[in-house]
């Protein structure tokens, strides 16, 4: 699942609902952990953001590019 330039603002909740469906959890903590996993592992690592210098990248790609820029030359 990769979100691009034209996705609707409300589509996050549609993706969340599609991912976890009508799951019934045993506790509030279990529900929070499942939603957190979806956001951190699935959504944040694959969605595209427009970086002013690099263009459309995932947050992980942006971080990697920024770390390369700050790595001292050998």
Residue, then its C-alpha position, 0 to 999 in steps of 0.5 A: x500500500x503506497x499513498x501518492x500525491x492524489x490520495x484523499x485526506x480521509x483515506x487513512x481511516x479507510x486504510x485502517x478499517x480495511x487493515x484491521x476490519x471489524x476485529x474485536x480485541x480482548x482489551x483496550x491495550x491490545x487494540x492500541x497495540x494493533x493500531x500502533x503497529x499499523x501506523x508505525x509499521x505499515x502506514x508511516x513506512x510506505x506513505x509518500x510525502x513530498x520533500x522540498x528537495x528530494x520529491x516524493x519519498x517515504x519517511x524512511x527514504x527521506x531519513x536515509x537521504x538526510x543521514x547520507x547528507x550529514x555523513x562526514x567525508x572519509 
